[in-house]
Amino acid sequence: MAGGAVAVLILAGMAFLNSTQPAYACSNTFDPTAPPRVVLPTAEPGTTNPPATEPPIGFVQADMGHNHVDAGTRVTYTFCPPASGKHYNEPPLGPIPGNKVYGPSDVTIPQGWIHNLEHSALVLLYKCPGPACDDAGQAALKALLAKWPNSPVCDFPPNQTSPVITRFDDMAWPYAALVWDNVLPMQTLDEASLLRFFAERAERFNVQELACPLPTPTPGPATPTPAATATQVPTTAPTIAPTTVPTAPASTGPSPS
């Protein structure tokens, strides 16, 4: 009889621990501090000024896979905020409903919205406490959502997958925009940078779940062959230097309700 009571207490304790265990964990906080290195194109023959160019926006994050896991599975991500990784494949747990602003008290976890990323979504995260967490900050996010543009490649309007705007505290900045394998850290709700990031990087990197075919480059006119005495100046496209991510103490996210 006493042994049975002990077994019941052990099982009850295990159930309590499982119910209070964080839904996910982070091995490192993704915090690229060095800006992308940009190599400007050389001047075209016959000109003195190089073509205008801008640094690439955002940072590439090492891919963490795209495997599905059962709902309720706890996942440890190498980097947080994660722009890829294991996720749920059980709507509405994952992907979660899009075209929505989730408030500070709404509970979402990466295992849900990473599936949105896999389906070409943009996810905009905000940290609490922070400027997005009061009434004015939430109003700004809702105003942004109300004028969200169609997607840059597939021309999809905001829909049940994208965009997702939600709270996430395990990051180094007040805001971060994510598309698959790419992160744009922001200290403020920088609408111009956010929309540029969306236009340049959305719907291009989630190659395993593209929402529509990528456009085929249109061949340009034939380039004349230079004379034997001509010197052709090579053009180097902008490149991003490898990003070193500092290791931070492991952190955990909030437990889902």
C-alpha positions as CSV (number, residue, x, y, z in Angstrom):
1,M,0.0,0.0,0.0
2,A,2.8,2.4,0.9
3,G,4.7,1.5,-2.2
4,G,1.6,2.3,-4.3
5,A,1.3,5.7,-2.7
6,V,5.0,6.4,-3.4
7,A,4.5,5.5,-7.0
8,V,1.5,7.8,-7.3
9,L,3.5,10.7,-5.8
10,I,6.4,10.1,-8.2
11,L,4.1,10.1,-11.2
12,A,2.4,13.2,-10.0
13,G,5.8,14.9,-9.5
14,M,6.8,14.0,-13.1
15,A,3.6,15.3,-14.5
16,F,4.1,18.6,-12.6
17,L,7.7,18.9,-13.9
18,N,6.5,18.2,-17.5
19,S,3.8,20.8,-17.2
20,T,6.2,23.5,-16.0
21,Q,9.1,22.7,-18.3
22,P,9.8,25.5,-20.8
23,A,8.5,24.7,-24.3
24,Y,11.8,25.5,-25.9
25,A,15.4,26.4,-25.1
26,C,18.2,28.4,-26.7
27,S,21.9,27.3,-26.7
28,N,23.0,30.7,-28.0
29,T,21.6,34.2,-28.4
30,F,22.0,35.1,-32.1
31,D,23.8,38.5,-31.8
32,P,25.8,39.4,-34.9
33,T,27.6,42.6,-33.9
34,A,29.7,43.1,-37.0
35,P,27.9,44.7,-40.0
36,P,28.1,42.9,-43.4
37,R,31.3,43.5,-45.3
38,V,30.5,45.0,-48.7
39,V,32.9,45.1,-51.6
40,L,31.8,47.9,-53.9
41,P,31.8,47.3,-57.7
42,T,34.7,48.8,-59.6
43,A,33.9,51.6,-62.0
44,E,32.7,50.6,-65.4
45,P,35.1,51.3,-68.3
46,G,34.9,55.0,-69.3
47,T,33.5,56.2,-66.0
48,T,35.0,57.6,-62.8
49,N,32.3,56.7,-60.2
50,P,31.4,53.2,-59.2
51,P,27.7,52.2,-59.4
52,A,25.6,53.1,-56.4
53,T,25.1,50.2,-54.0
54,E,23.8,49.5,-50.6
55,P,25.0,47.0,-48.0
56,P,22.9,43.7,-47.9
57,I,20.2,44.1,-45.2
58,G,19.9,41.6,-42.4
59,F,22.1,38.6,-41.4
60,V,22.2,35.0,-42.6
61,Q,21.7,32.5,-39.8
62,A,23.0,29.0,-40.1
63,D,20.2,26.6,-41.1
64,M,19.0,24.4,-38.2
65,G,16.9,22.0,-40.3
66,H,13.2,21.7,-41.0
67,N,12.1,18.5,-39.4
68,H,8.6,18.1,-37.9
69,V,8.1,17.1,-34.3
70,D,5.0,16.1,-32.4
71,A,3.0,18.8,-30.7
72,G,4.3,19.3,-27.1
73,T,7.9,18.3,-28.0
74,R,10.5,20.5,-26.3
75,V,13.1,21.7,-28.8
76,T,16.5,23.3,-28.1
77,Y,17.6,25.7,-30.8
78,T,21.2,26.5,-31.5
79,F,20.3,30.2,-32.0
80,C,17.5,32.4,-30.7
81,P,15.5,33.9,-32.3
82,P,15.5,30.8,-34.6
83,A,15.0,31.4,-38.3
84,S,14.7,27.7,-39.0
85,G,14.6,24.4,-37.1
86,K,12.3,21.7,-35.8
87,H,8.6,22.7,-35.7
88,Y,5.1,21.4,-35.3
89,N,3.1,20.2,-38.3
90,E,-0.4,20.3,-36.7
91,P,-2.4,23.5,-37.5
92,P,-3.3,25.7,-35.8
93,L,-0.3,24.8,-33.5
94,G,2.0,25.1,-36.4
95,P,1.8,26.9,-38.7
96,I,-0.1,29.4,-36.4
97,P,-2.7,31.8,-37.8
98,G,-1.1,34.6,-39.7
99,N,-2.0,38.2,-40.7
100,K,-2.3,38.9,-37.0
101,V,-0.7,40.8,-34.1
102,Y,-0.4,38.6,-31.0
103,G,-0.4,40.6,-27.9
104,P,2.1,40.5,-25.0
105,S,-0.1,38.0,-23.1
106,D,-0.7,35.7,-26.0
107,V,1.5,32.6,-25.9
108,T,3.3,31.5,-29.1
109,I,6.4,29.5,-29.4
110,P,9.0,28.9,-32.1
111,Q,7.8,25.4,-32.8
112,G,4.6,27.0,-34.1
113,W,5.8,30.1,-36.1
114,I,8.9,28.4,-37.6
115,H,6.4,26.4,-39.7
116,N,5.1,29.8,-41.0
117,L,8.7,30.7,-41.9
118,E,9.0,27.4,-43.8
119,H,5.9,28.5,-45.9
120,S,7.5,31.8,-46.9
121,A,6.1,33.9,-44.1
122,L,7.7,36.9,-42.5
123,V,7.7,36.8,-38.7
124,L,8.2,40.1,-36.7
125,L,9.2,39.5,-33.1
126,Y,9.1,42.0,-30.3
127,K,10.6,41.8,-26.8
128,C,9.0,42.6,-23.5
129,P,9.6,44.8,-21.6
130,G,10.1,47.1,-24.6
131,P,8.6,49.8,-26.7
132,A,6.1,47.4,-28.4
133,C,4.5,46.1,-25.2
134,D,2.4,49.1,-24.2
135,D,-0.8,50.4,-25.8
136,A,1.0,52.8,-28.2
137,G,3.5,50.1,-29.3
138,Q,0.7,47.6,-30.0
139,A,-1.2,50.3,-31.9
140,A,1.9,50.9,-34.1
141,L,2.2,47.2,-34.8
142,K,-1.5,47.0,-35.8
143,A,-1.1,50.0,-38.0
144,L,1.8,48.4,-39.7
145,L,-0.1,45.2,-40.3
146,A,-3.1,47.1,-41.8
147,K,-0.8,48.4,-44.7
148,W,1.3,45.3,-45.1
149,P,2.2,44.8,-48.9
150,N,1.8,41.8,-51.1
151,S,4.7,39.4,-51.0
152,P,7.7,40.2,-53.3
153,V,7.9,37.0,-55.4
154,C,4.5,35.3,-55.3
155,D,2.5,38.6,-55.0
156,F,0.4,37.1,-52.2
157,P,-1.6,39.5,-50.0
158,P,-1.4,39.1,-46.2
159,N,-3.0,35.7,-45.5
160,Q,-3.4,32.9,-43.0
161,T,0.4,32.2,-43.0
162,S,2.0,35.7,-43.2
163,P,2.9,38.0,-41.6
164,V,3.0,36.9,-38.0
165,I,3.7,39.6,-35.3
166,T,4.3,38.1,-31.9
167,R,6.2,38.4,-28.6
168,F,9.6,36.7,-28.1
169,D,11.9,37.6,-25.3
170,D,15.0,35.5,-25.9
171,M,16.8,37.9,-28.2
172,A,19.2,40.8,-27.9
173,W,17.0,43.6,-29.5
174,P,13.6,45.1,-29.0
175,Y,12.5,43.8,-32.5
176,A,13.7,41.2,-35.0
177,A,12.2,40.4,-38.4
178,L,12.7,36.8,-39.7
179,V,12.4,35.0,-42.9
180,W,13.8,31.5,-43.4
181,D,17.5,31.5,-42.5
182,N,17.6,35.4,-42.3
183,V,17.3,37.8,-39.3
184,L,17.0,41.6,-39.3
185,P,17.7,43.0,-35.8
186,M,16.1,46.4,-35.1
187,Q,16.3,48.8,-32.1
188,T,13.1,50.6,-33.3
189,L,10.2,49.6,-35.4
190,D,12.0,50.7,-38.6
191,E,9.3,50.4,-41.2
192,A,11.6,51.2,-44.2
193,S,14.2,48.7,-43.2
194,L,11.6,46.1,-42.4
195,L,9.9,46.4,-45.8
196,R,13.2,46.4,-47.6
197,F,14.2,43.2,-45.8
198,F,10.8,41.7,-46.8
199,A,11.2,42.7,-50.4
200,E,14.8,41.5,-50.7
201,R,14.8,38.3,-48.7
202,A,11.3,36.8,-48.4
203,E,10.1,33.8,-50.4
204,R,13.7,33.0,-51.6
205,F,15.5,30.9,-49.0
206,N,12.9,28.3,-47.9
207,V,13.8,26.1,-50.8
208,Q,12.1,23.0,-49.3
209,E,8.7,24.7,-49.2
210,L,8.6,27.5,-51.8
211,A,5.2,29.1,-52.1
212,C,5.7,29.6,-55.8
213,P,8.4,29.1,-58.4
214,L,11.3,31.6,-58.3
215,P,11.4,33.8,-61.3
216,T,13.7,32.7,-64.1
217,P,16.4,35.4,-64.9
218,T,15.7,37.0,-68.3
219,P,18.8,36.8,-70.5
220,G,20.2,40.2,-71.4
221,P,21.6,41.4,-74.7
222,A,24.8,39.8,-75.9
223,T,28.0,41.4,-74.6
224,P,30.4,42.4,-77.4
225,T,33.7,40.7,-77.3
226,P,36.4,43.2,-76.3
227,A,39.3,43.9,-78.7
228,A,42.6,42.3,-78.0
229,T,44.0,45.5,-76.6
230,A,41.1,46.4,-74.4
231,T,41.3,45.8,-70.6
232,Q,38.1,44.6,-69.0
233,V,37.6,45.6,-65.4
234,P,36.0,42.9,-63.3
235,T,32.9,43.7,-61.2
236,T,32.7,42.1,-57.7
237,A,29.2,41.7,-56.3
238,P,28.4,42.6,-52.7
239,T,29.2,39.8,-50.3
240,I,28.5,39.2,-46.7
241,A,31.4,38.2,-44.5
242,P,30.9,35.2,-42.2
243,T,29.1,36.2,-39.0
244,T,30.6,35.1,-35.7
245,V,27.9,34.5,-33.1
246,P,28.9,34.9,-29.5
247,T,28.0,32.1,-27.1
248,A,25.6,33.2,-24.4
249,P,24.4,31.3,-21.3
250,A,21.5,29.0,-22.2
251,S,18.1,30.6,-21.9
252,T,14.6,29.3,-21.9
253,G,11.4,30.7,-23.2
254,P,8.0,31.1,-21.5
255,S,5.9,28.0,-20.9
256,P,2.8,27.8,-23.1
257,S,-0.5,28.2,-21.2
